[in-house]
Amino acid sequence: MRFKPLILTVAVTLAASVVPASAVAGRLGLQDDADAIRAVGVTGVIARETSAHGSRTVVSGVAELDGQQPPRPDGRFRIGSTNKTLVATVVLQLVAEKRIGLDDSVEKWLPGLVQGNGYDGRRITVRHLLQHTAGIYDGYFPNIQSAQEYYERRYLPHTEEEIVRAGLSHAPDFQPGEGWSYSNTGYDLVGLVIKAVTGRTWYDEVDRRIVRPLKLHQTYFPGTNPRIAGPHAHGYTRFTSGKYTDTTKLTDADASGGYISTVRDLDVFVRALFGGRLLKPAQLQEMMRTVAVDESVEQMWPGARYGLGVFSRDLSCGGTVWIPSGDQIGYKTRLGSTEDGGHSVVLSMSTQLNDSMEAALSQESAARKLVDNAICDAA
């Protein structure tokens, strides 16, 4: 439901199917790349690019499968694991305030919670959680694999505590610092740590420290409300049946992926983050200090690495792009930013093509091409 299922499903062969942007003669533009994503079966696409020359937003497809209206440029969507970058930013602000240390143990802030069954909270640090190197098992994280499961589970709420308890009931993937494995459950632990440090929920801190200061007026935490407020394209998922299931309504908001936003607001956020407006230089450097990822991610994104709440990967034209990205049923979000935040792109796709390996590969390849072209054009 977050970013991990896509990685596990399609990463093994994606690298071979990606066409490098540098190999495409005569780039036709952001609109053409958005149309190419629509052509692989995505119902609606919104893409925004910002550089020193200004911003432009394009749309492609339709807001609703049986309708004729295009997606609105200001339409909202679920941002999925892009949420992790918000959470990591809050933690790093707390580090700058000397209220918490990246190398503090989980046991210090959540005494007795992470113990037994192979876990020892004294050995797991906040950095491990943010970096996906804690070994927290994620196989029990709530997931939806079919239309039937969607209709059965779409309104079921899950608390961070519930998700963490489920994950800790299984043995760890590895001991802290001895591997890398994407863990939504680990980020729910981060959410609990933020509450222990501040006395407020992680989303209250995101709102107080990021959303309001940056005036992200279209960004909000939905809680248990399954609807998306305001204008939005319907989100669709193609499960193995091959049919489009309208998966717009969903109760699924926790620290691993809960916020709803727009391409404009996410663009403001990512430029503020890498431009140094949200974090002091020392903390931004910590966020961008990366480690190697597992083979599945490396095969999907050659040269990919992970920092604190954010991926980086190689650009097809050379260099590196920073990609806070995420999936949440019905929606896929891909961001790209240069290291200084000077050039950025935000892509929202209101469809997940999960019916076949080929379809999933085609969608991810087209999305990567749009991000690469947008960033490489500024090089």
C-alpha positions in Angstrom: 0.0 0.0 0.0 3.0 2.2 0.5 6.1 2.3 -1.6 7.4 -1.2 -0.8 4.9 -3.4 -2.7 5.9 -1.9 -6.0 9.6 -2.4 -5.2 9.1 -6.1 -4.4 6.9 -6.7 -7.4 8.6 -5.1 -10.3 12.2 -4.3 -9.3 13.8 -7.4 -10.6 13.4 -6.5 -14.3 12.7 -2.8 -14.4 16.2 -1.7 -15.1 16.2 -3.5 -18.4 13.0 -1.8 -19.5 13.9 1.8 -18.8 14.8 3.9 -21.8 17.4 6.5 -20.8 16.1 10.1 -21.4 19.5 10.9 -22.9 18.8 8.4 -25.6 15.6 10.1 -26.8 16.4 12.6 -29.5 14.7 16.0 -29.4 12.8 16.1 -26.1 9.2 17.1 -26.9 8.3 18.4 -23.4 6.6 17.8 -20.2 3.2 17.5 -21.8 4.5 14.7 -24.1 6.0 12.8 -21.2 2.7 13.1 -19.2 0.8 11.9 -22.3 3.2 9.0 -22.5 2.3 8.0 -19.0 -1.4 8.2 -19.9 -0.7 6.0 -22.9 0.4 3.1 -20.8 -3.0 3.0 -19.0 -2.8 5.6 -16.2 -6.2 7.3 -16.1 -5.0 10.8 -14.9 -1.6 12.6 -14.7 -0.6 15.9 -13.2 3.0 17.1 -13.5 4.6 20.3 -12.4 8.2 21.5 -13.2 9.9 24.4 -11.5 13.2 26.1 -12.4 14.8 29.5 -12.5 12.5 30.2 -15.4 9.3 29.7 -13.4 6.8 26.9 -13.0 4.5 25.0 -15.4 1.9 22.4 -14.7 0.4 20.0 -17.3 -2.3 17.4 -17.1 -3.2 14.4 -19.2 -6.1 11.9 -19.2 -9.3 12.2 -17.2 -10.3 12.9 -13.6 -12.8 10.1 -13.7 -12.7 7.0 -15.8 -16.1 7.3 -17.4 -15.9 11.1 -17.7 -14.4 13.6 -20.1 -13.0 16.2 -17.7 -9.2 16.3 -17.4 -7.6 16.2 -13.9 -7.4 19.7 -12.4 -3.9 21.1 -12.0 -4.8 21.9 -8.4 -6.3 18.5 -7.7 -5.4 16.7 -4.4 -4.1 13.2 -4.1 -2.7 10.8 -1.5 1.1 11.2 -1.3 1.9 7.8 0.1 5.5 7.4 1.3 6.4 10.9 0.4 5.0 11.3 3.9 8.3 9.7 5.2 10.2 12.8 4.1 7.9 15.0 6.1 8.4 12.8 9.2 12.2 12.7 8.8 12.2 16.5 8.5 10.4 16.8 11.8 12.9 14.5 13.5 15.9 16.4 12.1 14.4 19.7 13.3 14.1 18.1 16.8 17.8 17.1 16.5 18.8 20.7 15.7 16.8 21.8 18.8 18.8 19.2 20.8 15.6 17.5 22.0 16.6 14.2 20.4 19.7 12.5 19.0 19.8 10.5 15.8 21.8 7.9 17.7 19.4 7.8 20.7 18.0 4.3 21.2 14.4 3.5 20.7 14.4 2.2 24.3 15.2 5.7 25.5 12.0 7.1 24.1 9.7 4.0 24.0 10.9 2.0 27.0 9.9 -1.7 26.9 8.1 -1.5 23.6 10.7 -3.0 21.3 11.9 -6.1 23.2 11.8 -9.8 22.7 11.4 -12.0 19.7 14.8 -11.1 18.5 14.4 -7.3 19.0 16.3 -5.1 21.4 15.3 -1.5 21.5 18.6 -0.6 23.2 20.4 -1.5 20.0 18.0 0.2 17.5 18.5 3.9 17.0 16.4 6.7 15.6 18.8 6.8 12.6 18.3 3.1 12.0 14.5 3.6 11.8 14.7 6.6 9.5 17.2 4.8 7.2 15.5 1.4 7.0 18.5 -0.3 8.6 16.7 -1.3 11.8 15.5 -4.7 10.5 11.9 -4.1 11.6 9.7 -6.8 9.9 7.2 -5.2 7.5 5.3 -8.2 6.2 2.3 -7.6 8.5 1.9 -4.0 7.4 -1.8 -3.7 6.2 -2.0 -4.3 2.5 -4.6 -4.7 -0.2 -4.0 -7.1 -3.1 -7.4 -7.4 -4.8 -10.7 -5.6 -5.4 -12.4 -7.9 -2.9 -9.8 -7.0 -0.2 -10.3 -3.3 -1.0 -14.0 -3.4 -0.4 -13.6 -5.4 2.8 -10.8 -3.3 4.3 -11.0 0.2 2.8 -12.6 1.7 5.9 -10.6 -0.2 8.6 -8.5 2.1 10.7 -5.0 1.0 11.9 -3.1 2.8 14.6 0.6 3.1 14.7 0.7 1.1 17.9 -1.3 -1.7 16.3 0.9 -1.8 13.2 4.1 -1.8 15.4 2.8 -4.7 17.6 2.0 -6.7 14.5 5.5 -6.2 13.0 7.3 -7.0 16.3 5.4 -10.3 16.6 7.6 -11.6 13.8 11.4 -12.0 14.0 13.5 -9.1 12.6 14.8 -9.2 9.1 18.3 -8.7 10.4 20.1 -7.1 13.4 20.3 -3.3 13.5 22.8 -1.9 11.0 23.4 -5.2 9.3 21.2 -4.8 6.3 18.7 -2.6 4.5 15.0 -3.3 4.1 12.2 -0.9 3.4 9.9 -0.8 6.5 6.7 1.1 6.8 6.4 -0.4 10.3 9.6 1.2 11.3 8.3 4.6 10.3 5.3 4.0 12.5 7.8 3.6 15.3 9.3 7.0 14.3 5.8 8.5 14.7 5.6 7.1 18.2 9.0 8.5 19.0 8.0 12.0 17.9 5.0 11.8 20.2 7.2 10.7 23.1 9.6 13.6 22.5 7.1 16.4 21.9 3.9 15.3 23.5 2.1 15.8 20.2 1.3 13.5 17.3 3.7 13.3 14.4 1.0 14.9 12.1 0.5 17.8 14.5 4.2 18.4 14.3 4.2 18.2 10.5 1.4 20.7 10.4 3.1 23.0 12.9 6.6 22.8 11.5 6.1 22.4 7.8 2.6 22.8 6.5 1.7 26.1 8.1 5.1 27.8 7.8 5.3 27.0 4.1 1.6 27.9 3.6 0.7 24.6 2.1 -3.0 25.4 2.2 -4.0 22.3 0.1 -2.1 19.8 2.3 -3.8 18.0 5.2 -3.9 14.9 7.3 -7.2 13.0 6.7 -7.2 10.9 9.9 -9.9 8.3 9.6 -11.9 10.2 7.0 -11.8 8.0 3.8 -12.6 10.8 1.4 -10.3 13.3 -0.3 -11.6 16.8 0.4 -11.8 19.3 -2.4 -11.1 18.8 -6.1 -9.3 15.5 -6.9 -9.0 12.9 -9.6 -10.4 9.5 -8.8 -7.7 7.0 -7.9 -7.8 3.6 -9.7 -6.1 0.3 -9.2 -5.8 -2.5 -11.7 -5.5 -5.6 -9.7 -4.8 -9.0 -11.3 -8.3 -9.1 -12.9 -7.1 -6.4 -15.2 -10.2 -4.2 -14.5 -10.0 -0.7 -13.1 -11.3 -0.5 -9.5 -12.1 2.9 -8.2 -10.0 2.9 -5.0 -10.4 6.6 -4.2 -11.9 6.2 -0.7 -9.6 4.8 1.9 -9.0 4.9 5.6 -5.2 4.5 5.8 -3.2 7.3 7.3 -0.2 6.7 9.6 3.3 7.9 9.9 4.5 5.8 7.0 2.1 7.5 4.5 -0.9 9.6 5.4 -1.0 13.1 4.0 -3.0 14.4 1.1 -1.6 17.2 -1.0 -1.2 18.8 -4.5 1.7 19.1 -7.0 2.1 22.7 -6.2 2.3 22.2 -2.4 4.8 19.3 -2.8 6.8 21.4 -5.1 7.0 24.2 -2.5 8.0 21.6 0.1 10.7 19.9 -1.8 12.3 23.1 -2.9 12.2 24.5 0.6 13.7 21.2 2.0 16.7 21.0 -0.4 17.0 24.7 -0.6 17.8 24.8 3.1 14.7 26.6 4.4 13.5 23.7 6.7 16.7 22.2 7.9 20.0 23.6 9.1 23.0 22.6 7.0 24.2 20.0 9.5 20.8 18.3 9.6 20.3 18.5 5.8 23.7 16.9 5.4 22.5 14.1 7.7 19.4 13.6 5.6 21.5 13.3 2.4 24.1 10.9 3.9 23.0 7.8 2.1 23.5 4.0 2.5 23.3 1.2 -0.1 19.8 -0.2 -0.7 18.8 -3.8 -1.3 19.1 -5.5 -4.7 15.4 -5.0 -5.6 15.6 -1.2 -5.4 19.0 -1.1 -7.0 17.7 -3.0 -10.0 14.6 -0.7 -10.2 16.6 2.5 -9.9 20.3 1.9 -10.8 22.6 3.8 -8.5 19.8 4.2 -5.9 20.7 4.9 -2.3 18.7 5.9 0.8 19.3 8.8 3.3 16.9 9.7 6.1 13.5 9.6 4.6 14.5 10.1 1.0 15.9 8.1 -1.9 18.6 9.3 -4.4 19.3 7.7 -7.7 21.4 8.2 -10.8 20.0 10.4 -13.6 20.0 9.0 -17.1 22.0 12.1 -18.2 24.5 11.7 -15.4 24.5 13.1 -11.8 22.0 12.5 -9.0 18.4 13.3 -8.4 16.7 13.3 -5.0 13.4 11.5 -5.0 10.9 11.7 -2.1 8.3 9.3 -3.6 5.5 7.0 -2.6 2.5 4.8 -3.5 -0.8 4.6 -1.8 -3.6 2.5 -3.3 -5.0 4.4 -6.3 -2.2 6.9 -6.5 1.5 7.1 -7.3 3.7 10.2 -6.5 7.1 10.8 -7.8 9.2 13.9 -6.9 12.6 14.9 -8.3 14.9 17.6 -7.0 18.4 18.8 -7.6 20.7 18.8 -4.6 20.2 22.5 -4.0 16.4 22.5 -4.7 16.9 24.8 -7.7 15.1 22.5 -10.2 12.3 20.3 -9.3 9.5 18.1 -10.7 6.4 16.6 -9.0 4.4 13.9 -10.7 1.0 12.6 -9.6 -0.5 9.5 -11.2 -4.1 8.6 -10.2 -3.7 4.9 -11.1 -1.7 1.9 -9.9 -1.2 -0.7 -12.7 -0.7 -3.8 -10.5 -2.3 -6.4 -12.9 0.9 -7.6 -14.5 4.6 -7.2 -14.4 4.6 -5.7 -17.8 2.0 -3.0 -16.9 3.8 -2.1 -13.7 7.1 -1.8 -15.5 5.7 0.4 -18.2 4.2 2.8 -15.7 7.4 3.1 -13.7 9.5 3.5 -16.8 7.3 6.3 -18.2 7.4 8.0 -14.8 11.1 7.8 -14.5 11.5 9.2 -18.0 9.4 12.3 -17.1 11.4 13.0 -14.0 14.7 12.5 -15.7 13.8 14.6 -18.7 12.6 17.4 -16.5 15.7 17.5 -14.4 18.2 16.8 -17.2 16.8 19.6 -19.3 18.1 22.1 -16.7 21.6 20.6 -16.7 
